[in-house]
Amino acid sequence: MQERAGLKNQVVGTTLCGGNVDARVFAQVLSGP
């Protein structure tokens, strides 16, 4: 990963998407703890 040095000390996120997500579980995850 050549981008690793450029991302050092930065906050990054990953977007997970798909049509096979259970709506109830997805809503629970989005609602937080």
C-alpha positions as CSV (number, residue, x, y, z in Angstrom):
1,M,0.0,0.0,0.0
2,Q,1.8,3.1,-1.2
3,E,-1.0,5.3,0.3
4,R,-0.1,4.2,3.8
5,A,2.4,7.0,4.4
6,G,0.0,9.6,3.1
7,L,-2.7,8.4,5.5
8,K,-0.6,8.3,8.6
9,N,-2.2,10.0,11.6
10,Q,-5.5,10.5,9.7
11,V,-8.9,9.0,10.3
12,V,-10.2,6.9,7.5
13,G,-13.4,5.0,7.1
14,T,-14.7,2.1,5.0
15,T,-18.1,2.1,3.4
16,L,-19.8,-1.3,3.4
17,C,-22.8,-1.6,1.2
18,G,-24.9,-4.3,-0.3
19,G,-28.5,-5.5,-0.8
20,N,-28.2,-8.5,1.4
21,V,-28.2,-6.5,4.7
22,D,-31.0,-7.5,7.1
23,A,-33.0,-4.3,7.7
24,R,-33.5,-5.0,11.5
25,V,-29.7,-5.5,12.0
26,F,-28.8,-2.5,9.9
27,A,-31.2,-0.3,11.9
28,Q,-29.7,-1.5,15.1
29,V,-26.2,-0.8,14.0
30,L,-27.1,2.7,12.9
31,S,-28.9,3.5,16.2
32,G,-25.6,3.0,18.0
33,P,-25.0,1.5,21.5
